[in-house]
Amino acid sequence: MLENQKIRPARVIGPLGESLTIDSLPPPETTRWVVRRKAEVVAAVNGGLLSVNDVCERYGLTLEEFASWQRAIDRSGMPGLRVTRIQHYRDLYERQQKY
């Protein structure tokens, strides 16, 4: 029976080098998503603390929304998560793909 259960770490390293646990993640009722909170949630998934499905259910996100956060971090790091700069980073990424 234990073979079917996934082993998850108790803590992972957050985007700013801090230790993240389930309790230190943003609360489930979070509605204002600042860059740091988005990055913490992505780090939790990347580290195995939560699954993508767990995050989407816990925070009421769509799979596409969460995937866009992951892509933004992969492409531009934390600054890529800034809503006011999305177009700038999108244009920059497209220019990089051309060369």
C-alpha positions in Angstrom: 0.0 0.0 0.0 2.8 2.4 0.8 4.3 1.8 -2.7 1.4 3.7 -4.3 1.8 6.7 -2.1 4.1 9.5 -3.3 6.7 10.6 -0.9 6.9 14.4 -0.7 9.5 16.5 1.0 8.5 18.4 4.1 10.2 21.6 2.8 11.7 23.0 -0.4 13.9 25.9 -1.2 11.9 29.0 -2.2 12.6 31.5 -4.9 14.5 33.8 -2.5 16.5 30.9 -0.9 14.1 30.6 2.1 12.7 27.3 3.3 9.1 26.7 2.2 6.6 24.3 3.8 2.9 23.8 3.2 2.2 26.1 6.1 4.4 28.9 4.8 2.8 29.0 1.3 0.3 31.7 0.6 -3.1 30.9 2.2 -5.7 29.2 0.0 -8.0 32.2 0.0 -5.3 34.4 -1.6 -6.7 36.7 -4.3 -3.9 39.2 -4.7 -1.1 37.5 -6.5 2.2 39.4 -6.2 5.4 38.1 -7.8 6.7 36.6 -4.6 3.6 34.6 -4.0 3.5 33.3 -7.5 7.1 32.3 -7.4 6.6 30.5 -4.1 3.8 28.4 -5.5 5.9 27.5 -8.6 8.8 26.6 -6.4 6.6 24.4 -4.3 5.5 22.5 -7.4 9.0 22.3 -8.9 10.3 21.0 -5.6 7.6 18.3 -5.2 5.9 19.9 -2.1 2.6 20.1 -4.0 1.4 18.7 -7.3 0.0 20.9 -10.1 -3.5 19.6 -9.4 -3.1 20.3 -5.7 -2.1 23.9 -6.4 -5.0 24.5 -8.9 -7.5 23.1 -6.5 -6.1 24.9 -3.4 -5.9 28.3 -5.1 -8.7 28.1 -7.6 -6.3 28.5 -10.5 -6.7 27.0 -14.0 -4.0 24.7 -15.4 -3.3 27.3 -18.1 -2.8 30.1 -15.5 -0.4 28.1 -13.5 1.5 26.9 -16.6 1.9 30.6 -17.6 3.5 31.3 -14.3 5.9 28.4 -14.8 6.8 29.6 -18.4 7.3 33.1 -17.1 9.8 31.9 -14.5 11.6 29.6 -16.9 12.0 32.4 -19.5 12.6 35.5 -17.4 12.8 34.5 -13.8 10.8 36.3 -11.1 10.6 39.6 -13.1 8.7 37.8 -15.8 5.8 37.3 -13.4 5.1 41.0 -13.2 1.7 41.6 -14.8 2.7 45.1 -15.8 5.7 43.8 -17.8 4.2 40.7 -19.5 4.2 42.3 -23.0 7.9 43.4 -22.6 9.1 40.0 -21.6 6.9 38.3 -24.3 8.5 40.5 -27.0 12.0 39.9 -25.6 11.5 36.1 -25.6 10.1 36.2 -29.2 13.1 38.2 -30.4 15.5 35.7 -28.7 13.7 32.8 -30.5 14.4 34.5 -33.9 18.1 34.5 -33.5 
